[in-house]
């Protein structure tokens, strides 16, 4: 998947079309992501030690990865992602780097 945790993304379709948010969690096997403040659902909770009152809690639900687009941190525009193989000495130092198709800059993993 081209989206990683803590990336800034733009929602392309659905009820939350046009919203921007940070990726909280990814599920690569299902190709789904959870975006902060997007696709909110109401969860009915029974009283526990963590939630002594119980009641109705709003939380984010997963959306398909094809419905979000990565926002480049350098040019701050939604962009497609290009992968480029970066290599050093030996096979162990090779890795795939994500590149912005608009500005050509390398997209680094966000620091939390």
C-alpha positions as CSV (number, residue, x, y, z in Angstrom):
1,X,0.0,0.0,0.0
2,X,1.2,3.5,-0.8
3,X,-0.4,5.0,2.4
4,X,1.3,4.8,5.7
5,X,0.3,5.6,9.3
6,X,0.4,9.4,10.2
7,X,0.2,10.4,6.5
8,X,-2.1,13.3,5.6
9,X,-4.8,12.2,3.2
10,X,-7.8,13.7,1.3
11,X,-11.0,11.8,1.0
12,X,-12.1,11.5,-2.6
13,X,-15.6,9.9,-2.4
14,X,-18.5,9.2,0.0
15,X,-20.2,11.3,2.6
16,X,-16.9,12.8,3.7
17,X,-15.8,13.8,0.3
18,X,-13.2,16.7,0.5
19,X,-12.2,16.2,4.1
20,X,-8.6,16.0,5.1
21,X,-7.3,14.0,7.9
22,X,-4.4,12.0,9.4
23,X,-4.2,8.2,9.0
24,X,-4.6,6.5,12.4
25,X,-4.3,2.9,11.3
26,X,-4.0,0.8,8.2
27,X,-5.2,-2.7,7.3
28,X,-3.1,-3.7,4.3
29,X,-4.7,-7.2,4.0
30,X,-8.2,-5.6,3.6
31,X,-6.9,-2.4,1.9
32,X,-8.7,-0.2,4.4
33,X,-7.6,2.8,6.4
34,X,-8.9,4.7,9.4
35,X,-8.7,8.4,9.0
36,X,-9.0,10.9,11.9
37,X,-12.4,12.6,12.0
38,X,-13.7,10.8,8.9
39,X,-16.5,8.1,8.6
40,X,-17.7,8.5,12.2
41,X,-20.0,5.8,13.5
42,X,-22.0,5.6,16.8
43,X,-21.0,2.6,19.0
44,X,-23.3,1.6,21.8
45,X,-21.1,0.7,24.8
46,X,-22.2,-1.1,27.9
47,X,-20.6,0.2,31.2
48,X,-17.1,-1.1,31.8
49,X,-14.2,0.1,34.0
50,X,-12.9,2.1,31.0
51,X,-16.3,3.7,30.2
52,X,-18.2,3.6,33.5
53,X,-21.1,5.5,32.1
54,X,-21.4,3.4,28.9
55,X,-23.7,5.0,26.4
56,X,-23.2,6.0,22.8
57,X,-19.6,6.7,21.7
58,X,-18.6,8.2,18.3
59,X,-15.5,6.7,16.7
60,X,-13.9,6.5,13.3
61,X,-14.6,3.6,11.0
62,X,-12.4,2.2,8.2
63,X,-12.8,3.3,4.6
64,X,-11.2,1.7,1.5
65,X,-7.7,2.9,0.5
66,X,-8.9,3.7,-3.0
67,X,-11.2,6.4,-1.6
68,X,-8.3,8.5,-0.2
69,X,-5.4,10.3,-1.9
70,X,-2.1,11.2,-0.2
71,X,-1.4,14.9,0.4
72,X,2.3,15.8,-0.3
73,X,3.8,17.4,2.7
74,X,6.1,19.6,0.5
75,X,3.7,21.1,-2.0
76,X,0.5,20.3,0.1
77,X,-1.5,19.1,-2.9
78,X,-3.2,15.7,-3.3
79,X,-0.9,13.6,-5.4
80,X,-0.4,10.2,-6.8
81,X,2.6,8.3,-5.6
82,X,5.5,7.1,-7.6
83,X,7.9,4.5,-6.2
84,X,11.7,4.7,-6.9
85,X,14.3,2.2,-5.8
86,X,17.0,3.8,-3.7
87,X,20.1,1.8,-3.2
88,X,23.4,2.0,-1.4
89,X,26.1,-0.6,-0.9
90,X,24.8,-4.1,-1.0
91,X,21.3,-5.6,-1.3
92,X,20.3,-4.9,2.3
93,X,20.5,-1.1,1.9
94,X,18.0,-1.0,-1.0
95,X,14.5,0.4,-0.3
96,X,11.5,1.8,-2.1
97,X,11.0,5.5,-1.7
98,X,7.7,7.2,-2.3
99,X,7.9,10.2,-4.6
100,X,5.3,12.9,-5.3
101,X,4.2,12.9,-8.9
102,X,3.5,16.7,-8.8
103,X,6.8,18.1,-7.4
104,X,9.1,15.1,-7.6
105,X,10.1,15.3,-3.9
106,X,10.6,12.2,-1.8
107,X,7.7,11.6,0.7
108,X,9.1,10.7,4.1
109,X,7.3,8.8,6.8
110,X,5.7,11.3,9.2
111,X,7.2,11.5,12.7
112,X,4.5,11.2,15.4
